Amino acid sequence: MREKTWLTVLFVVFMWFAFSYGQEMQAISLPKPQTSGGKPLMETLSLRKSAREFSSEELPLQTLSNLLWAAFGINRPESGKRTAPSAVNWQEIDIYVATSSGVYLYDAKTNQLKPVVSGDQRSAFGRQSFVRTAPVVLAYVADFSRMGKASPGDKEFYSAVDTGFISQNVYLFCASAGLNTVVLGIVDRNTLATTLGLKPEQKIILTQPVGYPPKR
Amino acid sequence: MREKTWLTVLFVVFMWFAFSYGQEMQAISLPKPQTSGGKPLMETLSLRKSAREFSSEELPLQTLSNLLWAAFGINRPESGKRTAPSAVNWQEIDIYVATSSGVYLYDAKTNQLKPVVSGDQRSAFGRQSFVRTAPVVLAYVADFSRMGKASPGDKEFYSAVDTGFISQNVYLFCASAGLNTVVLGIVDRNTLATTLGLKPEQKIILTQPVGYPPKR
């Protein structure tokens, strides 16, 4: 009887892991980004703003693909260069993407979201309640190991500037696509680093929720 | 005879000062920026790149006005908010504008270039020779005194990120308008601070030349 109970518990635990793993931990192939269209640049700049309210409505996968390409996608496939510059072309910033189902890493080369951790982790991406409402929350994470022989101070400085370039692309994409967004500097970086399983040489720079404006 | 020579020298020196001052040190009122038009955002992002070659051809004043408005102009006059975000809305980044005739400070509120120092100072804005060819070289300068009670580390961090937002706007404006640009991190900041007459609480973040591609 006892043995049977234990076997049942083991079976349930096994199935739970298998199910979670099977359900959550698959790479998502994004649709090809639409690299033309959008509002004219000067109108987009006119509409650029920070907004802290979000509908929980999901973003279509095509919109998410366009957003990530705009942020830091490859715009010159022959050289692998990106929509935002980076010091010495280090390309040291990674974009983590949190949704209600898990956290993924944007792979610009394969245009995929690679699984990082399952489950709704959005609350680790910022202190404000709207971070848990926005359907997508980005985290910009620098990998200092890609920054060569730069001094620690230079790594801090350039990873901050390089994140600004990318984050502004997100702002402008949102302005063009009718989405709300705001960049967040006050983040519990230790908690989020643990959630994402970061290496010591990875540093969380900023986070940025994205979503539709709330319905009126 | 000697007295007459001295009087002549004094007169020439006086006229030179009067002429230089009169010629160089006046504020330039920029034409109203054109806040609509430009290439569609996604095409602009497709064209975003760093380019290190410049024609010495001057930018029309309208283009310069559009460029500076795109960079960090006021896009919501009712609140004074800007085309790029800044931490806590400190708006701590100033844009200095070097041309062959002098250096000016962009005043977004009055849409003017305020005189800072006369003469061609572009060589102080970067080490590469193309910095002396580009008709316009921007310098992004943080005024830490506007950043409230932030810690020194936070002032460094946020002023770097906030410059990234602005610099990306310049990149995208250039991509839309057919201009070349590249952001520069290696700048002799002490020399440039002296040239600009900066206060100790002002920090030069980056510089960015802008101009037409060289004629082929």
HADDOCK unambig.tbl for C-alpha pairs under 7 A between the chains (distance, minus, plus):
assign (segid A and resid 35 and name CA) (segid B and resid 42 and name CA) 5.08 0.50 0.50
assign (segid A and resid 35 and name CA) (segid B and resid 43 and name CA) 6.16 0.50 0.50
assign (segid A and resid 35 and name CA) (segid B and resid 46 and name CA) 6.55 0.50 0.50
assign (segid A and resid 36 and name CA) (segid B and resid 42 and name CA) 4.70 0.50 0.50
assign (segid A and resid 36 and name CA) (segid B and resid 43 and name CA) 4.79 0.50 0.50
assign (segid A and resid 37 and name CA) (segid B and resid 40 and name CA) 5.33 0.50 0.50
assign (segid A and resid 37 and name CA) (segid B and resid 41 and name CA) 6.57 0.50 0.50
assign (segid A and resid 37 and name CA) (segid B and resid 42 and name CA) 5.52 0.50 0.50
assign (segid A and resid 37 and name CA) (segid B and resid 43 and name CA) 6.51 0.50 0.50
assign (segid A and resid 38 and name CA) (segid B and resid 40 and name CA) 5.11 0.50 0.50
assign (segid A and resid 38 and name CA) (segid B and resid 41 and name CA) 5.07 0.50 0.50
assign (segid A and resid 38 and name CA) (segid B and resid 42 and name CA) 5.75 0.50 0.50
assign (segid A and resid 39 and name CA) (segid B and resid 40 and name CA) 5.14 0.50 0.50
assign (segid A and resid 39 and name CA) (segid B and resid 41 and name CA) 5.73 0.50 0.50
assign (segid A and resid 40 and name CA) (segid B and resid 37 and name CA) 5.33 0.50 0.50
assign (segid A and resid 40 and name CA) (segid B and resid 38 and name CA) 5.10 0.50 0.50
assign (segid A and resid 40 and name CA) (segid B and resid 39 and name CA) 5.13 0.50 0.50
assign (segid A and resid 40 and name CA) (segid B and resid 40 and name CA) 4.08 0.50 0.50
assign (segid A and resid 40 and name CA) (segid B and resid 41 and name CA) 5.73 0.50 0.50
assign (segid A and resid 41 and name CA) (segid B and resid 37 and name CA) 6.56 0.50 0.50
assign (segid A and resid 41 and name CA) (segid B and resid 38 and name CA) 5.06 0.50 0.50
assign (segid A and resid 41 and name CA) (segid B and resid 39 and name CA) 5.73 0.50 0.50
assign (segid A and resid 41 and name CA) (segid B and resid 40 and name CA) 5.73 0.50 0.50
assign (segid A and resid 41 and name CA) (segid B and resid 41 and name CA) 5.17 0.50 0.50
assign (segid A and resid 42 and name CA) (segid B and resid 35 and name CA) 5.07 0.50 0.50
assign (segid A and resid 42 and name CA) (segid B and resid 36 and name CA) 4.71 0.50 0.50
assign (segid A and resid 42 and name CA) (segid B and resid 37 and name CA) 5.52 0.50 0.50
assign (segid A and resid 42 and name CA) (segid B and resid 38 and name CA) 5.75 0.50 0.50
assign (segid A and resid 43 and name CA) (segid B and resid 35 and name CA) 6.14 0.50 0.50
assign (segid A and resid 43 and name CA) (segid B and resid 36 and name CA) 4.78 0.50 0.50
assign (segid A and resid 43 and name CA) (segid B and resid 37 and name CA) 6.50 0.50 0.50
assign (segid A and resid 45 and name CA) (segid B and resid 70 and name CA) 6.56 0.50 0.50
assign (segid A and resid 45 and name CA) (segid B and resid 83 and name CA) 5.66 0.50 0.50
assign (segid A and resid 46 and name CA) (segid B and resid 35 and name CA) 6.55 0.50 0.50
assign (segid A and resid 46 and name CA) (segid B and resid 75 and name CA) 5.18 0.50 0.50
assign (segid A and resid 46 and name CA) (segid B and resid 83 and name CA) 6.75 0.50 0.50
assign (segid A and resid 48 and name CA) (segid B and resid 83 and name CA) 5.82 0.50 0.50
assign (segid A and resid 70 and name CA) (segid B and resid 45 and name CA) 6.57 0.50 0.50
assign (segid A and resid 75 and name CA) (segid B and resid 46 and name CA) 5.18 0.50 0.50
assign (segid A and resid 83 and name CA) (segid B and resid 45 and name CA) 5.67 0.50 0.50
assign (segid A and resid 83 and name CA) (segid B and resid 46 and name CA) 6.76 0.50 0.50
assign (segid A and resid 83 and name CA) (segid B and resid 48 and name CA) 5.81 0.50 0.50
assign (segid A and resid 157 and name CA) (segid B and resid 157 and name CA) 6.80 0.50 0.50
assign (segid A and resid 157 and name CA) (segid B and resid 160 and name CA) 6.34 0.50 0.50
assign (segid A and resid 160 and name CA) (segid B and resid 157 and name CA) 6.34 0.50 0.50
assign (segid A and resid 160 and name CA) (segid B and resid 160 and name CA) 5.67 0.50 0.50
assign (segid A and resid 160 and name CA) (segid B and resid 161 and name CA) 4.91 0.50 0.50
assign (segid A and resid 161 and name CA) (segid B and resid 160 and name CA) 4.91 0.50 0.50
assign (segid A and resid 161 and name CA) (segid B and resid 161 and name CA) 4.54 0.50 0.50
assign (segid A and resid 161 and name CA) (segid B and resid 163 and name CA) 6.53 0.50 0.50
assign (segid A and resid 161 and name CA) (segid B and resid 164 and name CA) 4.58 0.50 0.50
assign (segid A and resid 162 and name CA) (segid B and resid 164 and name CA) 6.28 0.50 0.50
assign (segid A and resid 163 and name CA) (segid B and resid 161 and name CA) 6.53 0.50 0.50
assign (segid A and resid 164 and name CA) (segid B and resid 161 and name CA) 4.59 0.50 0.50
assign (segid A and resid 164 and name CA) (segid B and resid 162 and name CA) 6.29 0.50 0.50
assign (segid A and resid 164 and name CA) (segid B and resid 164 and name CA) 4.04 0.50 0.50
assign (segid A and resid 164 and name CA) (segid B and resid 165 and name CA) 4.71 0.50 0.50
assign (segid A and resid 165 and name CA) (segid B and resid 164 and name CA) 4.72 0.50 0.50
assign (segid A and resid 165 and name CA) (segid B and resid 165 and name CA) 5.23 0.50 0.50
assign (segid A and resid 165 and name CA) (segid B and resid 168 and name CA) 5.00 0.50 0.50
assign (segid A and resid 168 and name CA) (segid B and resid 165 and name CA) 5.00 0.50 0.50
assign (segid A and resid 168 and name CA) (segid B and resid 168 and name CA) 6.62 0.50 0.50
